Amino acid sequence: MIADRISLVVIAVVVTLVVAFGYLRLGDRALALLPLAWNRRLLPWLFVAPAAAMLGLTLVFPAILTVVFSFFDAEGSAFVGFANYSETLSDSVTQIALRNTVMWVLLLPALAVLVGLTIAVLAERVAYGGLVKAALFLPIAISAVAAGVIWTFMYDYQPPIAEQTGTVNALITLIPGTDPVAWIINEATNNYALIAATLWTQAGFAMVIFAAALRSIPEELHEAARLDGASEWKLFRHVTFPALVPTVVVVATTMTVIALKAFDIVYVMTNGSYGTDVLSTVMYRELFTAKDNGVAGAVATILMVAVIPIMIFNVRQFRRGKES
Amino acid sequence: MAAQVEDVSAPVVHHETAVRAGQLRLRLGHLPLHLVVVGITAVWLIPLLGLLVSSFRPTPAVLSTGWWHSFALPGDYTIDNYREVLDRNSMLLSLFNSLAIVVPATLLTVVLSSAAAYALACMQFKFRSGVLLLIVTLLIVPVQITLVPLLRVFNSLDLTGSFLGLWLVHLGYGLPFAVYLLHNFFAALPRELFEAAEMDGASRSQVFFAIVLPISRPALASLAIFEFVWTWNDLLTALIFLGGFREVAPMTVAVSQLVASRGNGWEVLTSAAMLSMVVPMAVFLAMQKQFVRGMLAGFAKG
């Protein structure tokens, strides 16, 4: 089996490279036989068409179809109007998922900006800054699945009389009179616990972006303010932070999208139990357990609608960038 | 920081007292600074250390005491967890499944996106800005919106559980970011580079292969690392389009199945999670520079 996998990789790599090279070189030559005006018009599409076709087949058409399905019944045979929406929105599971998704969208960007910015600024001021940055940086490469295992382990709970094997509970029970908390099961803490685990994987991303933005602020600004006797805090508040606002927006929107799409870590740590569902886990269950394409489509469409404001914002930013 | 203060104080002597006072304030205020930085570092490193240590502890020890107890001498460590997870849970096959999914998917994404980005950045044609705007829009589409119809198509074409199907889905999902990143890079290349070659009668595809791709190696490397790590770490797409068959499951799916059947116990889970992290971590650490550069080009541009 393993040998099969290796040969599959080798064949796929060779075929991809040969086909891509042959397609572009031969296509280019074939188009050269056309009149110049036609060649000019068609040649760009030789390069763009494969990618454009894949975008259409995997993203654009499926997205449109999902919205259409959301107005049909489970098998997609009868038009039901907004019935799927009213069904799912009146379901307490979806309501909890909506509440949790809102919580994710409010907390994850705010915390990622806070931690990322704090470390980007403070790491410059300590001798061991490299270590700190490396610590935040490492989890970027860790899958949400592995992070889920790591944090399930960190949050592990044993009854108060037993020895605590989870790091978090072992630490808090050091304080006299404190009982261990079942972080993942307790509904007062579990959503925060999941968001914190996601923050652990994402804060490094925010830090890298902020560190680069900090480096691009002209040093003279800081020197001038320092010579005028400004305190470090005032310096940050009035010089550094205003220059970073565009970066805060970039990090916050990226994290908002990550929060909206959250699936893996919830799936691994709780599978949506104990009131931790988010829209993606509800949709996954509708798709696989309930096998209801209509309701699954409705949940996905709700998710999509939530992203649209960020999409419009991005397109505006992109257009502005083009003009300048 | 200290170096900057000295640079300033050297030529501008009369400001020295102000700078000294600033330094004193800084030193007095250092304790909270260190507390915050050390605290955050600990929160980020301890979970990793805990996983690493636990993965080498024998089963009874993992179940009865916290991982930090293993530091008491004599240390009681074992590689049995790794042996067990590789043998009994066929994690080795999953490792190669992950490679068989990730390598072709990454290559396809790099190939298709570089061709498209070249045309979008360096040629004039109708609908060019339309395609670009579409790509910027698709950058943040939640893939969840595509799952229902794609799964139907997969079922009717009998693609569920095949690597080919998953390559194509990863390719489609990866393209918006890939084209966007490379477009930014290609658009910044000096035009004279290819105009001279075109004057000499080189065709577009010759320019693409002989000039554009070789000088874009850093950007292509950044993109490849990104796609590699993302695809490796993906769970949702593999879960949906591979249909949960054990013999094609990549590492993320295999580990999540271990979690679901908790009967396996922690010790196997920790070593499985460690194994699933080895490859992306190695790629990531070996090529951090390219990773960061790709990140900045792809996101910080806004």
Boltz contact constraints between the chains, C-beta under 6 A:
constraints:
  - contact:
      token1: [A, 1]
      token2: [B, 93]
      max_distance: 6.0
  - contact:
      token1: [A, 2]
      token2: [B, 96]
      max_distance: 6.0
  - contact:
      token1: [A, 5]
      token2: [B, 96]
      max_distance: 6.0
  - contact:
      token1: [A, 5]
      token2: [B, 100]
      max_distance: 6.0
  - contact:
      token1: [A, 8]
      token2: [B, 100]
      max_distance: 6.0
  - contact:
      token1: [A, 9]
      token2: [B, 100]
      max_distance: 6.0
  - contact:
      token1: [A, 9]
      token2: [B, 103]
      max_distance: 6.0
  - contact:
      token1: [A, 12]
      token2: [B, 104]
      max_distance: 6.0
  - contact:
      token1: [A, 13]
      token2: [B, 107]
      max_distance: 6.0
  - contact:
      token1: [A, 16]
      token2: [B, 107]
      max_distance: 6.0
  - contact:
      token1: [A, 16]
      token2: [B, 108]
      max_distance: 6.0
  - contact:
      token1: [A, 20]
      token2: [B, 111]
      max_distance: 6.0
  - contact:
      token1: [A, 24]
      token2: [B, 205]
      max_distance: 6.0
  - contact:
      token1: [A, 25]
      token2: [B, 205]
      max_distance: 6.0
  - contact:
      token1: [A, 28]
      token2: [B, 203]
      max_distance: 6.0
  - contact:
      token1: [A, 28]
      token2: [B, 204]
      max_distance: 6.0
  - contact:
      token1: [A, 28]
      token2: [B, 205]
      max_distance: 6.0
  - contact:
      token1: [A, 43]
      token2: [B, 204]
      max_distance: 6.0
  - contact:
      token1: [A, 44]
      token2: [B, 119]
      max_distance: 6.0
  - contact:
      token1: [A, 44]
      token2: [B, 123]
      max_distance: 6.0
  - contact:
      token1: [A, 44]
      token2: [B, 125]
      max_distance: 6.0
  - contact:
      token1: [A, 47]
      token2: [B, 115]
      max_distance: 6.0
  - contact:
      token1: [A, 47]
      token2: [B, 118]
      max_distance: 6.0
  - contact:
      token1: [A, 47]
      token2: [B, 119]
      max_distance: 6.0
  - contact:
      token1: [A, 48]
      token2: [B, 116]
      max_distance: 6.0
  - contact:
      token1: [A, 48]
      token2: [B, 119]
      max_distance: 6.0
  - contact:
      token1: [A, 50]
      token2: [B, 112]
      max_distance: 6.0
  - contact:
      token1: [A, 51]
      token2: [B, 112]
      max_distance: 6.0
  - contact:
      token1: [A, 51]
      token2: [B, 116]
      max_distance: 6.0
  - contact:
      token1: [A, 51]
      token2: [B, 175]
      max_distance: 6.0
  - contact:
      token1: [A, 54]
      token2: [B, 171]
      max_distance: 6.0
  - contact:
      token1: [A, 54]
      token2: [B, 172]
      max_distance: 6.0
  - contact:
      token1: [A, 54]
      token2: [B, 175]
      max_distance: 6.0
  - contact:
      token1: [A, 55]
      token2: [B, 175]
      max_distance: 6.0
  - contact:
      token1: [A, 58]
      token2: [B, 169]
      max_distance: 6.0
  - contact:
      token1: [A, 58]
      token2: [B, 172]
      max_distance: 6.0
  - contact:
      token1: [A, 59]
      token2: [B, 138]
      max_distance: 6.0
  - contact:
      token1: [A, 59]
      token2: [B, 146]
      max_distance: 6.0
  - contact:
      token1: [A, 59]
      token2: [B, 172]
      max_distance: 6.0
  - contact:
      token1: [A, 62]
      token2: [B, 146]
      max_distance: 6.0
  - contact:
      token1: [A, 62]
      token2: [B, 149]
      max_distance: 6.0
  - contact:
      token1: [A, 62]
      token2: [B, 150]
      max_distance: 6.0
  - contact:
      token1: [A, 63]
      token2: [B, 145]
      max_distance: 6.0
  - contact:
      token1: [A, 63]
      token2: [B, 146]
      max_distance: 6.0
  - contact:
      token1: [A, 65]
      token2: [B, 149]
      max_distance: 6.0
  - contact:
      token1: [A, 66]
      token2: [B, 145]
      max_distance: 6.0
  - contact:
      token1: [A, 66]
      token2: [B, 148]
      max_distance: 6.0
  - contact:
      token1: [A, 66]
      token2: [B, 149]
      max_distance: 6.0
  - contact:
      token1: [A, 69]
      token2: [B, 148]
      max_distance: 6.0
  - contact:
      token1: [A, 122]
      token2: [B, 37]
      max_distance: 6.0
  - contact:
      token1: [A, 125]
      token2: [B, 1]
      max_distance: 6.0
  - contact:
      token1: [A, 126]
      token2: [B, 37]
      max_distance: 6.0
  - contact:
      token1: [A, 132]
      token2: [B, 37]
      max_distance: 6.0
  - contact:
      token1: [A, 132]
      token2: [B, 41]
      max_distance: 6.0
  - contact:
      token1: [A, 135]
      token2: [B, 41]
      max_distance: 6.0
  - contact:
      token1: [A, 135]
      token2: [B, 44]
      max_distance: 6.0
  - contact:
      token1: [A, 135]
      token2: [B, 45]
      max_distance: 6.0
  - contact:
      token1: [A, 136]
      token2: [B, 44]
      max_distance: 6.0
  - contact:
      token1: [A, 141]
      token2: [B, 229]
      max_distance: 6.0
  - contact:
      token1: [A, 141]
      token2: [B, 280]
      max_distance: 6.0
  - contact:
      token1: [A, 141]
      token2: [B, 281]
      max_distance: 6.0
  - contact:
      token1: [A, 141]
      token2: [B, 284]
      max_distance: 6.0
  - contact:
      token1: [A, 142]
      token2: [B, 277]
      max_distance: 6.0
  - contact:
      token1: [A, 143]
      token2: [B, 233]
      max_distance: 6.0
  - contact:
      token1: [A, 143]
      token2: [B, 252]
      max_distance: 6.0
  - contact:
      token1: [A, 145]
      token2: [B, 235]
      max_distance: 6.0
  - contact:
      token1: [A, 145]
      token2: [B, 252]
      max_distance: 6.0
  - contact:
      token1: [A, 145]
      token2: [B, 255]
      max_distance: 6.0
  - contact:
      token1: [A, 145]
      token2: [B, 256]
      max_distance: 6.0
  - contact:
      token1: [A, 146]
      token2: [B, 273]
      max_distance: 6.0
  - contact:
      token1: [A, 146]
      token2: [B, 276]
      max_distance: 6.0
  - contact:
      token1: [A, 146]
      token2: [B, 277]
      max_distance: 6.0
  - contact:
      token1: [A, 149]
      token2: [B, 269]
      max_distance: 6.0
  - contact:
      token1: [A, 149]
      token2: [B, 273]
      max_distance: 6.0
  - contact:
      token1: [A, 150]
      token2: [B, 47]
      max_distance: 6.0
  - contact:
      token1: [A, 150]
      token2: [B, 51]
      max_distance: 6.0
  - contact:
      token1: [A, 154]
      token2: [B, 47]
      max_distance: 6.0
  - contact:
      token1: [A, 163]
      token2: [B, 65]
      max_distance: 6.0
  - contact:
      token1: [A, 165]
      token2: [B, 66]
      max_distance: 6.0
  - contact:
      token1: [A, 167]
      token2: [B, 50]
      max_distance: 6.0
  - contact:
      token1: [A, 170]
      token2: [B, 66]
      max_distance: 6.0
  - contact:
      token1: [A, 208]
      token2: [B, 292]
      max_distance: 6.0
  - contact:
      token1: [A, 208]
      token2: [B, 295]
      max_distance: 6.0
  - contact:
      token1: [A, 209]
      token2: [B, 300]
      max_distance: 6.0
  - contact:
      token1: [A, 212]
      token2: [B, 296]
      max_distance: 6.0
  - contact:
      token1: [A, 212]
      token2: [B, 300]
      max_distance: 6.0
  - contact:
      token1: [A, 223]
      token2: [B, 8]
      max_distance: 6.0
  - contact:
      token1: [A, 227]
      token2: [B, 15]
      max_distance: 6.0
  - contact:
      token1: [A, 229]
      token2: [B, 18]
      max_distance: 6.0
  - contact:
      token1: [A, 250]
      token2: [B, 299]
      max_distance: 6.0
  - contact:
      token1: [A, 250]
      token2: [B, 302]
      max_distance: 6.0
  - contact:
      token1: [A, 257]
      token2: [B, 140]
      max_distance: 6.0
  - contact:
      token1: [A, 261]
      token2: [B, 142]
      max_distance: 6.0
  - contact:
      token1: [A, 263]
      token2: [B, 236]
      max_distance: 6.0
  - contact:
      token1: [A, 264]
      token2: [B, 235]
      max_distance: 6.0
  - contact:
      token1: [A, 268]
      token2: [B, 256]
      max_distance: 6.0
  - contact:
      token1: [A, 268]
      token2: [B, 259]
      max_distance: 6.0
  - contact:
      token1: [A, 280]
      token2: [B, 144]
      max_distance: 6.0
  - contact:
      token1: [A, 283]
      token2: [B, 144]
      max_distance: 6.0
  - contact:
      token1: [A, 293]
      token2: [B, 148]
      max_distance: 6.0
  - contact:
      token1: [A, 296]
      token2: [B, 148]
      max_distance: 6.0
  - contact:
      token1: [A, 297]
      token2: [B, 148]
      max_distance: 6.0
  - contact:
      token1: [A, 300]
      token2: [B, 144]
      max_distance: 6.0
  - contact:
      token1: [A, 300]
      token2: [B, 145]
      max_distance: 6.0
  - contact:
      token1: [A, 303]
      token2: [B, 142]
      max_distance: 6.0
  - contact:
      token1: [A, 303]
      token2: [B, 144]
      max_distance: 6.0
  - contact:
      token1: [A, 304]
      token2: [B, 145]
      max_distance: 6.0
  - contact:
      token1: [A, 307]
      token2: [B, 140]
      max_distance: 6.0
  - contact:
      token1: [A, 307]
      token2: [B, 142]
      max_distance: 6.0
  - contact:
      token1: [A, 310]
      token2: [B, 140]
      max_distance: 6.0
  - contact:
      token1: [A, 311]
      token2: [B, 137]
      max_distance: 6.0
  - contact:
      token1: [A, 314]
      token2: [B, 136]
      max_distance: 6.0
  - contact:
      token1: [A, 315]
      token2: [B, 136]
      max_distance: 6.0
  - contact:
      token1: [A, 317]
      token2: [B, 302]
      max_distance: 6.0
  - contact:
      token1: [A, 318]
      token2: [B, 136]
      max_distance: 6.0
